[in-house]
Every structure is written in C-alpha cells, then in structure tokens.
Amino acid sequence: YKQTKSKPIMYSALFSIAILWGLCACGITRTPNTPSAASDKKYALIQPNIEQKDKWKPDKQWHNLNALSALTKKAAKDAPDIFIWPETAITFPKDELSVFTPLLEEALTPHQTLISGIIDVSTSDTDGENYFNSLIVLDHKGTIQTQYDKHHLVPFGEYVPFRDILSFGPVAQALSTTGDFSAGSGLKTLYTMSTSFSPLICYEVIFPG
C-alpha cells in the first residue's frame, strides 16, 4: 500500500491560485484610479536607426547628428511641442553643445523643446572623472533647461558588479579595459517651458516608481 500526497499538492495549488487571483484583483482595483497620462502636447519621436558600430566613430559624429537634425526638421511640419531623440543620441561632450546651436535653430522654433540622451562627464579632485548616462532638455538655442542622470545602471553593461572581488587573473585583465558609469541621484521630475515629466532611461522601466 502506497500513501499518496494528493491533498498537500491540492492545497498548494489552491493557495497559489488564490495568490494570483488576489494580485489580479488588486491590479484591476487600482487601474481605474491611476491618473490619466493624457496631454494636450504633441510629441515627435526621432529614430534615425544608426548602427551601433557607427554611433561612436568620431568621423561619423556629424553625419549622425545631421541625420537626426534632418528627421527633426521633417517632423517639424506637424508642429510638435517636444522632440525626443534616442538614448545617448548626442555623442560629443556637453560642454561643446555650442557647436550644435546652428542645427537646433534651423530645426526648432522658440516654443519647441528637444529631449535627448547624452553622456555627461563630471570631474572632481576626490573622485576623478565620473561618467553618467544622461538625459537633457534643450531649447531652440541649445541651452540646457534641465537634466536627469540614470540611476539604475545595467550590470555588466554600464558597470561591473564586484569589480574589486573580480580583480585577478584573466578576468582582471579584461576588466582593466572597461570603465563604469556612475549612478545618478535618483528619480527626478523635470520641468520645462511646456511640460513636466519624470524620465526613465532604458532598463529603468522595470523598476517601480
């Protein structure tokens, strides 16, 4: 005679179903109370489909920027309030944005805003150079209105976890050629001349706000 364990298995299954049902019910209950994200602003998403291998080549820098600018001017025919460029779309240093001003003045009117990704660098005597995966908001003259620095970084993509522990043998040699991004201060609401928003960059969307 073999004793079966059907009851414990059945109870476990029912308990799991009850948890799933509770989570679904909670989500359904909360959804109607979620504030609407509707806006009277018009947005233009600009995607030039630049290959990754060409994105960071110095000799392709202006070619890529002109492609973004051309698409922005094309989208301007629909009179959007805000143009959105991809993550790290601007590949030159933030302190050189003045060279970018003529392109912006051609593409944007005084009432339009550009949101773009950029790599920002800060330098201090104590920490040396810190690199940030950032988002900036620009007016039509290339003036930065506000900025957000990504704070949830991608492990092994934007930083190496346990770098100190992994500092041995061939692993250390491989890591010596890679650097880490620094994390920003956290979630932030950005205010522009036409709207306000709380940005998330790439991987950050999987985390609760």
N, C-alpha and C positions, 0 to 999 in steps of 0.2 A: 504494500500500500504506500502511495507517494502523496504526501501532503502538498496541496497546491497553495500558491500565494496570490491568488486572483484578487482577493479583497484589498490587500495593501496596494496592488497595482491600480485597481479601480479607483481607490480613494486618491491616489497620487494624480491620476488622470483628471478626476473631477476637480481636484484642488487647482491644477494647472489651468483648466478651462475657466474656473471661477476667477483666477487672477487676470487672465486675458480679457474676459468679459468686463471685469472691473476697470481695467485700463482703457478699453474701448469706450465704455460708458463715461468715464472721466473725460476722455478726449471729445466725445460728442457734446457733453455738457458745456465744456469750456469754449468750443469753437464759435458758437453764436455770440459769445461775449468778447471775442477778440476784436479790437478796434480795426476798422477798415483802413487799408493802406492806400485807398483811392486818393488821387491827387489831380489837381487841375493843371499840373505842369506837364509839358511834353518832353520826352527824353529820346535821345538818339544814341544807340549802341553802335560803336565803330569797331569793326573787326577786320583788320587787313590780311589775316591769315599768313603772317610772316613765319617762315620756317625757323625752328629753334636754332638750327645751325647758322642761320644768317642774322639772327637777332642781335648777337653781341659782337659781331665783327665790326671793328672801327670803320672800315671802308664802306660798310653798308648803313652806317648810322643815319646819314642824311637821306639816303634812299628810302629807308623805312619811315623816317619822320615825314617825308614828302607824301608817302603813300597814305599815312594817317591823316595828314592835312587835306589831301585831295578828297578822301572819303568824307571828311568833316564838312568841307565846302559843298559837296554833293548833297549831304543830308540837310544842310542849312536851308535848302529850298523849302523844306517843310516847317521851317521856323520853330525848331525845338528850343526849349529854355535851357536844357542841360545836355551836353555831350559827354559820353562816358567812353574812355579808352581802356584797353586791357591792363591787366597786372604788369607792372614794370615796362609799360609801353615806352616811356621816356628813358633812354639808356645812357644819357650823359649826366654829369653831376648837377645837383640842384643849384649850385652857385653859378652855373653857366646858362641858366634859363633865359638870360637876356638875348642870347643868340636866336632864341626861339620866338621872340616877340613879333617879328615881321610876319611869320606864318600865322600866328594867332590873330593878329589884327586883320589879316585877309579873310580868315575863316569865321571869326566870331564878331557879333555886334556887341555894343556896350552892355546890353541886357542879357547876354548869354554867358554861360559858365561851362568850363571844362573840368571834368574829374578824370584824373589819370594816375596810373601806377608809376612809381619811380623808386630807384634805390637811393636811399639817403645815407650820408656818412656824417658822423659827429666825431670830433677829436677832443680828448681831454688829457691832461698830464697824468692822471691816475689810471685811466682805463685804456689809453691809446685810442685807436680807431674802432668805432662801433658802426656796423652796417645794419640798416633797417629796410625791410620790405614795406614801403610806404605808399600812401595814397594822398595826393594833393589836390586841392581845388584852386583853379586859376581863373582870373578874369580875362578879358579880351586883350589886356596888355601884358599878360604873363606874370602878374602879381599873385603871389600865393595868399589866398584868403585864409586857409586853414589846412591842417594836416593830421593824418592818423597813421600810426606805426603799428603794423601787425604784431599781435602779442601771443597768439597761439601759433608756434612755429612747427613746421613739419619735421619730425625726427628723421635723421639721416638724409634729409633733403635740404633743410635750412640750418640745421645744427646737428652735431653728433652727440648723442647722449653718452654719459660715462666716458667722456674723452680721456680724462685722467687715468681711468682704470685700463683703458684700451691702449695705453702708450707703451707697447712692447712689440718687438719683432716686426714682421712684415706689415702688421696692422698699423703700427705707429708710423711706418714709412709712408703708407698710403694716406693716412690722416694728416701728415705733415704738409701735404699739398692742398688741403681743403681748409676753408675758414668757416666760421659760424656767423649767422645773423644774430643780432641782439633782439630781444623781445621788447615790444612797446609797453607802455604803462598800463594798458587795459582798454576796455570798451569806452567809447567816447562818442558823444553826439556832436556832429559838425554843423555849424551854422553858416550859410552862405547868403548872398544877397537875394536869392529867390526861394530857398527852401532850407530845411534841416533834415538830417538823416544820421543814422548810426551805422557806419560801414563794417563789413566783414570781408576779409580777403581770402579767397580760395577755401582752403581746408578749415577755416574758422567757422564755416556754416554748420558743421556737425556738432558744435558745442552750443549748449543752451545760453540764451542771452540773460 
